[in-house]
Amino acid sequence: MAKNLTTREEDYSKWYNELVINADLAENSGVRGCMVIKPYGYAIWERMQAELDRMFKETGHQNAYFPLFIPKSYFSKEASHVDGFAKECAVVTHYRLKNAEDGSGVIVDPDAKLEEELIVRPTSETIIWDTYRKWIQSYRDLPLLINQWANVVRWEMRTRLFLRTAEFLWQEGHTAHATKDEAIAEAEQMMNVYADFAENYMAIPVVKGTKTESERFAGALETYCIEALMQDGKALQAGTSHFLGQNFAKAFDVKFATKDGGLEYVWATSWGVSTRLVGALIMTHSDDKGLVLPPNLAPDQVVIVPIYRNDEQFDAVSEVAVALMKDLRSKGIRVKFDNRDTYKPGWKFNEYELKGVPVRIAIGPKDVEKGTVELARRDTLTKEFVKSEEVVEKVISLMDEIQDGLFKRAVDYRTEHTTVVDSYSEFKAVLESKGGFISAHWDGTAETEERIKNETKATIRCIPLDDDNEGGSCIVTGKPSVRKVLFAKAY
């Protein structure tokens, strides 16, 4: 249980890996680089899906589904796109197996070679834009606002559960617009949707910005992003939204008849977040005892644990617990009543502390007599006795209090670990001793960006959208700089 976790201070990476396993979120599979998402981990992802799906639909988007396999020739149509993904693609070359003649097992049938290889999708721009050519004929067909929930494969060699796996789950939005301005507005809107979700549901503060040219999505003219800071001082890209211009429309010949009778290429966006967000949730809030989940995304917001010695006590305690569970559920609170008789209350307490359930309620025979319950908070690890008639109101208020408290704690950490520097030596010193976000001037060249990355392993996480644009001098070259950018080591 939690007592066996390596501490964050001792080894943050090991702590993370142990927590994912011990909290029953996921495990490594028999396929190298791929994971099995276990029911509790998937329940968290389902909560994320539900809220994001609602937010997408409220902004006019519809869900669809496109094939897992993409003909290789499609990738040749957009040069920068194929350059960006060529080294990560899994390729299907045959369509049949057969038994080996020597009885040694199953082999690939050499006579079943595909005429054209199929790529297991690393992302779906190519197959979707080939489809959009059939769907879009006129300005009346625009805007086309489509999202899909799917899995993708990117052949990663160094993997970590949730954060980087060869196959992962995600959503990818793909939209088509009549004008450049509409497409840019869409890309910005979805960045803002992601930021809203991260801050108000995940309780993770994020910095909104744009990527440098070298960090943009392959085939994009502009990449908008949200960047979060984890407890070990490393940044994590939590979501991206891309303005694709007319690149894919031209590559796949997607044109529309305008109102005045002309023929124009459409303008495009794509945007996505993945199961990497589960990793972000873990690393932002959790502690040495286990997960700490914000109430807005916790599969179980409250767990009720009965304490009893015999059947008579169990019946009395259960009656109170079931009534309380019904009252809380009627108010929209997600509640679990753990009446398993195969585990003792102390074991259950440890389990739910490890799994990060925001509020735990214990009810014993004396509580029934006194008309009270014991209420424990996961975020502060504090306990108090509450009168039975006040429990529902108390729990409802605690949901907001815990959610807001986790967000404030994360904001405070980010503030303490965001440093403005004016020299390269100071940059290196802060990176080594403190980590976190470093705000510094950069001359805007790919050469300087690459030098900093090679010498320090820090990258430009984003060009913030909400900072001032005060000019200065690049910390490396001394050349003029239009504004500060945000650096960090990152996952």
N, C-alpha and C positions, 0 to 999 in steps of 0.2 A: 504494500500500500504506500501511502504518501511518505511514510518515514524512511522509505528506501530510496527516495529521489535524491540524486546529486543536487547540490545547491546551485543556484544561478551564479553565485560568486566563484564557486569552485570550478565549474565548467559549464558555461551557458549552453553550448551546443549539446552536450551530453544530457543536461537537464531537460532540454526541449525534446530530444529523442525519447528519453525515458518517460516523460509526461504523456506524450502522444500514445505510447504503448500502454502505460499503466492506467491511464484514464479511459482506455478502451475506445480510442478514437479511430485508430487505423493500425495496420501492420504491413510489413513487407510481404510481397506475394512470391509465388514460384516463378514469376516472370521478372527477370532482372530489371530494376529501375521502375517497376510498377507497384502500386499499393492496393491493398484491400481496405476500403473505407467501411468500418464497422458501424453497427446500427446507431450508436451514440454520436459518432462523428458525422454520420449521414443525417441524423436528426438536426444537427446544427446547420449543415448545408441546406437542408430543406427549409429551415427558418429563413436563411438568407435568400434562398430562391423565392420564397413566398413574398417577402417584402419587396425585393427587386422586381419581380414579375408584376406586382401591383403598380409599382412606380413607373415601369415601362409602359404599361397599358394606359395609365393616367396621362402619359405624354403622347398617346396616339399610336403606339406600336402594337403590332400583332406578332404572334408566334407562328413559326413554320419549321419545317425540317428538310434538310438537304443531305445528299449522299455522303457516306463516310469515305468513299473512294473517289479520287479525282484523276482523270486521264493525265498522263505525264505531259502531253502536248499543251495542256492548258497553262502549265507553269511557264512555258516558253514565251507566252504572249506578253508578259509584263516583266521586263528584264530585272529591274531593281528588286521586285518581289521574289523572283526565283533566287537571286543572289543572297537574299536575306534568309531563306529557309533551306537552301539546297543541302547543307551539311546536317540537317536535322530530320530529313525525310525518311520514313519507312516505306519501302517499295514492294508491291505485290507483283511477282513475275510469272507465277503459275497458278492454275485453278484446280489442280487435282493431285491427290496422293495415290500411291499404290504399294502393295506389299513387295518387298525385295524378293527376288527370285531365290536368294540363298537363305531366306527365312530369318534374316537378321533384324527385321522390323519394317517400319513404314518409311518410304522414301518419296521424294518429289518425282512425279511422273514427267520425264523429259519431253514427252509428246504433248504435254498440256501447257506449253508455254503460251502466254498471252501475246496477241499481236501487238498490243501497246500496254506497257506497264501501267499500273495504277498506283497512285500515291495515297497513303493513308493520311487523311487531312491533317496538316499542321495548323491550318486556319482555312476559312472557306471562301475567301474573296473570289477565287477563280471559278469554282463551280457555281457560285451564286450569280456572278455577273454573266456567265454563259446563259443562265436561266433567265435573268432579267431582260436579256435581249428579246425574249419571246413575250415577256409581260409588259414591256414599256413600248408604246407606239406613239402616244400623244401626251400633251401637257395635262390632259385629264387623268392620266395614270399616275401623276406625280402630286405630292411626294409619295414614294413607296417606302414604308417604314416597317421593316421586318427584323425580328429577333429569333434566334434559335438557341435552345438549350441542348448541349451536345457534349461529346468527348472529343479530344484531339490528341494527336501523338507528335511529340517532338523528341527525337532520339537523344536524350540527355545521358551523359556518361557519369556525371557526379550528381547523385540524387539525394533528396531528403524529403521525408514524408510531408505532404501537403505543399511544401515550399517549392519543390522542383522534382517532378517525376516524369517519366517518359510518356505516360498517358495521364491526362487530368480532365476533370469536368469543368465546364465553363458555360457562359452565355456569350454569344457574339451577335451584335447588332449590325445590320448592313442596310443602309438607306440610300435612296436616289432622289435627287432634287433638280428643279428646273434652273436654279441659279447658284452661283458661287456663294453669295451672301447667305442663302438659305442653308446650304451645306455647312458652312462655317458655324452658323447659329446652332445647327443640330449637334455638331461635334462639341461645341461649348456647353450646350444644354446637358448632354449626357455626362460630361465631366462633372457638372454641377449636381446631377442626380447621384453619381457615385459618391461625391463628397458629402452630400446630404445623408446618404445611407451609412457611410463610414462613421460620420460624427453622431448621428441621431439614433442609430441602431447598434453599431459596433462600439460606440463610445470611444472612437479613435480619431483624434484630431489629425487633419491632413493639410498639406500645402498644395494648392492648386497652381499649376504652371504648364509650361511647354517644354518639350525636349529639345536638346541641341540637334543639329542636322545629323550628326553621327549616331545619335541615340534614337532617332525616329524609327517608327515602324516601317518595314520594307515596303516601299511603294507609296508612302504618305508624303504630302507636302507640309503637313503640320501634325504633330502629335501632342495632344493635351493629356495631362496626367495628374494623379493625386499621389503624393508621397507621404508615407507615415514613418515614424521613428520608433524602433523597438527598444526594449529595456536594456539591450546590450550596446546601445549607441549606434547600431547599424540601421540604415534606411531600408524600407521595403516599398516597392512600387505596387500600389494597391489597386490601380485601375488605369486604363488608358482609353482615349477616344481620338480617332484619327480623321483628319480632313484629307481625303484622297484625291481631291481635284477631279480631273477628267481622265486620269491615267487608266483606270480599269474600264471606263466607258469606251475609250478609244481602243484599248487592247481587245475588247470583246464586241466592238461596234454597236454600242447601245446608244441609239439616238431617239429623239422624240420630235414630233411635229409641234412647233410653237403656235401660239394664238394667232400670230400674224402670217402663218403659212410657211415659216422657215423650218429648217431641220438642224437641230443642235445636239451635241453630246450632253448627256446628263452629268450632274455633279454628285460626288459620292462621299459617304463616310462609313467607317466601321468602328466598333467599340466593344470592349469586353472586360469582364472580371472572371476569376476562376476560384477553384477550391484553395488557392493560395491564401484567400481571405481567412480561411480557418486557421492557417498558420499565423497570420497577422493577429487574429483575435487572441490566440494562445500567448504569443510573445509580448503583447502590449499589456495584458492585465494579470496574468497568472503569477503565482508566487511559489515558494519552496514547498508548500503543502499541496500544491496541485493547481487545477484550473480555477480561474475566477471568471465567470461568465456574466456579461451584462444582461439584466432581466429581459430586455427587448428581444434577445436572440436565444436565451436559454430554453432548451426543449422542455425542461421542468423548472418553473420559476420557484415553486415551493415543493418541498417533500415533507410528508408527515410520517414520523416514526413512533409507533406505539411501544410503550414500555409496560411489561406485565410479567407475572410469575405463574399464573394459572389461567384456565379457561374462563373462569368467572371474571377475573380482572380484564382479560382480553376482550370479552364481550362488552364490558362497560366502557373501556377505552375506545374500542372500535366504533361504538355508537356515536361517541363525541367526535371522533376523527372523521367518520363518513359524513356526518352533518356539516362539519367545518369544510370538508372538501367540496361538498355540493354548494355551500354558500360562496366559497371562493371562486369556483368555476362559473357560477351564475354572474359573477362580476368580471369574467373574462380572464381570470388568473389560471395559468397552467399548473395543475397540482397532481402530484403523485402520492398515493397512500401506500407505503411499503409495509404490507402486513405479512411478509414472508416469515415463516417460523423456522427457517433453516439458518438464519444468521442472527446474532445477538445485536442489540441496539448500538453498542460501542463500535462494532464492525461496520454497521450501516452509517454511523456518524462519519467514520473515516472515509467510507466510500463516497459519500455525497460531498464531503469536503474536497476530496481528490477530483471529483467530477464537476466541481464549481457551481453547484446549485445555489442560487442567490440566498434563499431563506430556508432554514430547516426548523420544523416545529416538532417538539417532543411532547408526548402526552402520556402520563402515567396515572396510576390509581389515585395518588394524592392530588394530582392536578384536577382530576374529575371531581374529587371532594371539594376542593377549594374554588373550582370554577376558573382555573387558570391554565395556561400552556407555557412551555419554555420555548422562546423564539431565539434562534441564533442566526446571525448575519455572516455570510461567507466573506464579504469584502473587508470587514473590520475584525472578524472573528470574535465579536462580542455577543453576549447572551443577556436576555432579560425575561422576566415573567410578565405575561400580559393577561388581563382578564378576558375570559372567553368571549364576552359580548363585544369586546373591542378589537379582537384579532383581525377580522376582515378589514376594517378601516385602517388598522396599523399596517397590514401587509400591502394594501393598495398604495399607501403613502410611501412605504419602503421601496416599492418598485421604482418610483421616480427618484427617490433619494439615492438609491444605490447606483442607478443608471447615471445620474448627474455627477455623483461622487467619483465614479470610475473615469468619466470623461475629464473632470477637473484634474484628477491625479495624473492622467496622461498628458494633459495640457501643461501642467506644472513641470513634469519631467522634460517635455520637449523644450519649454522655455529655458530651463536650467541647462539644457544640452544643445542650445543653439548659440554659436559664438561668431561674432564678427571679427575678422582678422584683416590686417593691412599689409602683411608681408608673407613671403613664402616660408620663411623660417618659423614664423608664428603659426602658420597653417600646419606645418609638419608637427610642431610641438603639441598643438591642440589635438590633432588627429591621433597622436600616439598616447597622450595622457588622459584625454577626456572623451574623444569620439563625438558622436552626435552630428548634427547639421553644422556646417561651417559656411557662413555667408562671406563671399569675397569677390573682388573684381576679377574679371577674365577678359582677355583682349578679343574674344570672339573667334579665334582661329582654331581649326581642328588640330594643328600641330601642338599648340600649347595644351589643349585639352588632353591629347594623347600623352604628352610628356608627364603631366600631373598624374594621369592614370597609371602609367608605367612605373613612376618613381614612388608613388604613395598608395596605390590601389584604390584611391578615392576617385569617384566619378561625379560629373555634374548631374545631380538628380533632377533638377528642373530649373527653368528660368521663371521665378515666381511671378504670378500675375498681379498680386496685390501689394507688392513692395514698391517703394519709391524708385524712380529712375535716375537717381543722382549719379552723375558720372564720376570717374576716378581713374586710377591707373592699375593695370593688371599686376597681380601679386608676383607673377613669374617674370614677365618681360618688361614691365614698366610702361607698356604701350597704353594708349587711351582705351578706356572701357566705358561703355554706355551705362552699365548698371551692374549690380552685384548678382551673382547666381548662387545656387545652393549646392554645396558639395557634401559628400558623405561616402563612407564605405557602405556597401549594400549587399543584400541577398540577391 
